[in-house]
Every structure is written in C-alpha cells, then in structure tokens.
Amino acid sequence: MDNNSFMEIKDARFIISNTEVEKCPRPDKPEYAFIGRSNVGKSSLINMLTNKKSLAKISGKPGKTQMINHFLINEEWYLVDLPGYGFAKPGKSESRKWEKFIRKYILLRENLYCLFVLIDSRHAPQLIDLEFMEWLGLSQVPFSIIFTKADKLKVEVLEKNIKNYEEKMLETWEVMPVWFLSSALKGEGRSEILQYIEEINQSTGKRDQEKTI
C-alpha cells in the first residue's frame, strides 16, 4: 500500500441527524456511510476511526441508531452513521419506515462514494446480510465489507470464518467485494480503511478536475 495516501483525521464533528434525504447536507463533498445489523459494533468502529470516544453514541440496546447521522471529517468529506437493519425490538411498521428511508438515502444520495457494510466476524454468513448486499449489487451501489470484532476470535477461527464468507459470497458474486478486518478495541483496520477512503477521494477528485478541463 502507498503510505503517502494515508489520511489522518484531525477534525470530526457532528452536523445533523434526520430521517429525510432532502434534509441531508448539500451533496458537495464525498460521503462514506456505515451500516450493519444491530449490535455489529458500528458506533465503536466509527469512534475508533475518528479517534473520538463518543462521536457516535454506543448503546447496549440494539437498533439505537434510528436516524441518518452526518459527521464532517477534516472539512473535506462526510462520514454517515446509518440505522441498522434487522432490528430486534421496534414494531414492524417502524422497521418498514426506517428501511424505506435508508434505502431511499442509499439509492438517491448522489455523493455516496462507498457504503461500508459491517459484518460480525464471529458468525456464519447471515441471510439478512447476504440479501442486503445482493440488493446493493443489483442497485449498482458501490460498497465494501468490514468484518468487525476480529479481536474476539483466535486467528485460525477468524481465517476460517472469513474463508466461509468468501465461499458463500462467490456462489452468486463473480469476485469478492473489497473487505477489511477491524477491531475497535485494538484499532485494527483503522489505517487500511482510512487509506482506502483517501484513495477514493483522490481518484475521484482527479476525475472531477479532468471533467472541468
């Protein structure tokens, strides 16, 4: 990897929470959203990436994030904390309503450069995750996978779980999407994920400059 493209987060601040795509910030900056099943460790991962312990609120209650939360990073790009899918407690009508605005955001947000789908590395491939990623693929939404809680498993078990996931994905996908291993506790995956974001920002910026020439 090219270390020159590594990004250091110097500033991260909350901008807005809402349930309407129309009320999101102006789409004039690159946007990277994070989503996953309830209790996958999303808030912990966001706090680890930004080096801020309470930027994204951590809760023991699954499905706590119920809005689209925008954070401005280095005054250059947005990190977006999305509600999870597969909620344990909310009523079905609420779940459908949340699912509707999440999908609307994913499909209509023109500056969404990459959606990071968080997967708990401790579990076998879950149908709800696989179906969600199939929908992303069919909808031509750019996404990558982050396997969370890597510190909870022994190396050989972790490698086996990832291999199982790859085999399952390749039953329907031609290639495995870009993926990362992460541990919010140990900071694992931080530099790789931020470097990936920085590389997309740089390559997209070059394309935008070429369009204006």
C-alpha positions in Angstrom: 0.0 0.0 0.0 1.0 3.5 -0.7 1.6 5.2 2.7 1.6 8.6 1.1 -2.1 8.4 0.7 -2.8 7.7 4.4 -5.2 10.1 6.0 -5.1 11.5 9.5 -8.3 12.6 10.9 -7.7 16.0 12.6 -11.3 17.2 12.9 -14.6 15.3 13.2 -17.8 17.0 14.2 -21.5 16.2 14.2 -23.5 18.1 11.6 -27.1 16.8 11.5 -29.5 13.9 12.3 -32.6 13.3 10.2 -34.9 10.8 8.5 -35.3 12.6 5.2 -32.8 12.5 2.4 -33.8 16.0 1.4 -32.6 17.4 4.7 -29.1 15.9 4.4 -26.2 18.4 3.9 -25.7 19.7 0.4 -24.1 16.8 -1.7 -21.0 18.8 -2.4 -18.5 16.6 -0.6 -17.6 12.9 -0.8 -19.7 10.7 1.5 -19.0 7.4 3.2 -21.8 5.6 5.0 -21.6 2.8 7.6 -24.4 0.3 8.0 -24.9 -3.2 9.5 -27.1 -5.4 11.6 -27.9 -4.4 15.2 -25.1 -4.8 17.7 -22.4 -5.3 14.9 -20.2 -2.7 16.6 -20.9 0.2 14.2 -20.6 3.0 16.8 -17.4 1.6 18.3 -15.9 1.3 14.8 -16.8 5.0 13.9 -15.3 6.2 17.2 -12.2 4.2 16.6 -11.8 5.5 13.0 -12.2 9.1 14.2 -10.2 8.8 17.4 -13.2 10.2 19.3 -14.6 8.1 22.1 -18.1 9.4 21.9 -18.6 10.8 18.4 -21.1 8.0 17.7 -23.1 7.1 20.8 -22.6 3.5 21.9 -25.6 1.7 23.3 -26.3 -1.8 24.7 -29.7 -1.6 23.1 -29.8 -3.0 19.5 -31.3 -0.6 17.0 -30.4 2.5 18.9 -29.4 4.4 15.8 -32.7 5.4 14.2 -31.6 8.4 12.1 -29.2 9.4 9.3 -26.3 11.0 11.2 -23.8 13.1 9.3 -20.3 13.9 10.6 -17.9 16.3 8.8 -14.4 15.0 8.6 -11.4 17.3 8.2 -13.9 19.8 6.5 -13.5 17.6 3.4 -15.9 14.6 3.5 -18.8 13.2 5.4 -18.9 10.1 7.5 -22.5 8.9 7.8 -23.9 6.6 10.5 -26.9 4.8 9.2 -29.6 2.9 11.1 -29.0 -0.8 11.2 -31.2 -3.5 9.6 -32.7 -6.5 11.4 -33.8 -4.6 14.5 -34.7 -6.8 17.5 -37.4 -4.7 19.2 -39.1 -1.9 17.1 -42.5 -2.7 15.7 -42.8 -3.9 12.1 -44.4 -0.7 10.9 -41.4 1.3 12.4 -38.9 -1.1 10.9 -40.5 -0.7 7.4 -40.5 3.1 7.8 -36.8 3.0 8.7 -36.0 0.6 5.9 -37.7 2.9 3.4 -35.7 6.0 4.2 -32.4 4.0 4.5 -33.0 2.6 1.0 -34.0 6.0 -0.3 -30.8 7.5 1.1 -28.7 4.8 -0.4 -30.3 5.0 -3.9 -30.6 8.8 -4.2 -27.6 10.2 -2.4 -25.5 11.3 -5.4 -22.3 11.9 -3.4 -22.3 8.5 -1.7 -18.9 7.2 -2.8 -18.9 4.0 -0.8 -21.2 2.2 1.6 -19.4 0.1 4.2 -21.4 -2.9 5.2 -20.4 -4.2 8.7 -20.4 -7.9 9.3 -19.7 -9.6 12.7 -16.7 -11.8 12.0 -17.8 -14.2 14.8 -20.8 -15.5 13.0 -21.6 -17.7 10.0 -22.9 -15.9 6.9 -26.3 -14.5 7.7 -29.1 -14.4 5.1 -30.1 -10.9 6.0 -26.6 -9.6 5.3 -26.3 -11.6 2.0 -29.7 -10.4 0.8 -28.9 -6.8 1.6 -25.6 -7.0 -0.3 -27.4 -8.7 -3.2 -29.7 -5.7 -3.3 -26.8 -3.3 -3.3 -25.2 -5.2 -6.2 -28.4 -5.2 -8.3 -28.9 -1.5 -7.5 -25.2 -0.8 -8.5 -24.4 0.8 -5.2 -20.6 0.8 -4.5 -19.9 -1.0 -1.3 -17.2 -2.6 0.7 -17.3 -5.0 3.7 -15.8 -4.5 7.1 -15.6 -7.6 9.3 -15.9 -6.4 12.9 -14.8 -7.7 16.3 -11.7 -9.5 14.9 -10.1 -9.5 18.4 -12.9 -11.8 19.7 -11.6 -14.8 17.8 -8.4 -16.8 17.6 -6.5 -16.2 14.3 -7.3 -19.7 12.9 -11.0 -19.4 13.7 -11.2 -15.9 12.2 -9.5 -17.0 9.0 -11.9 -20.0 8.7 -14.9 -17.7 9.2 -13.7 -15.2 6.5 -13.0 -18.1 4.1 -16.5 -19.4 4.7 -17.9 -16.0 4.0 -15.9 -15.7 0.8 -17.1 -19.1 -0.4 -20.7 -18.1 0.3 -20.4 -14.8 -1.5 -18.8 -16.3 -4.5 -21.8 -18.6 -5.0 -23.5 -15.5 -6.5 -20.8 -12.9 -7.0 -18.0 -13.1 -9.6 -15.5 -11.6 -7.2 -15.4 -10.9 -3.5 -16.1 -7.2 -2.8 -13.2 -5.2 -1.2 -13.2 -6.2 2.5 -11.4 -5.2 5.7 -10.8 -6.8 9.1 -11.3 -4.5 12.1 -11.2 -4.4 15.9 -12.5 -1.3 17.6 -10.7 -2.4 20.8 -7.3 -2.8 19.2 -7.6 -0.2 16.4 -7.1 -2.9 13.8 -8.1 -1.9 10.3 -8.1 1.8 11.0 -5.2 2.8 8.7 -6.4 0.5 5.9 -10.0 1.8 5.9 -8.9 5.5 6.1 -6.3 4.9 3.4 -9.0 3.3 1.2 -11.3 6.3 1.7 -8.4 8.7 0.9 -7.5 6.9 -2.3 -11.1 7.1 -3.5 -11.2 10.8 -2.6 -8.0 11.4 -4.6 -9.0 9.4 -7.6 -12.5 10.9 -7.7 -11.0 14.4 -7.3 -8.7 13.8 -10.3 -11.7 12.7 -12.4 -13.7 15.8 -11.4 -10.7 18.0 -12.4 -10.5 16.3 -15.8 -14.2 16.9 -16.4 -13.7 20.6 -15.9 -10.7 20.9 -18.2 
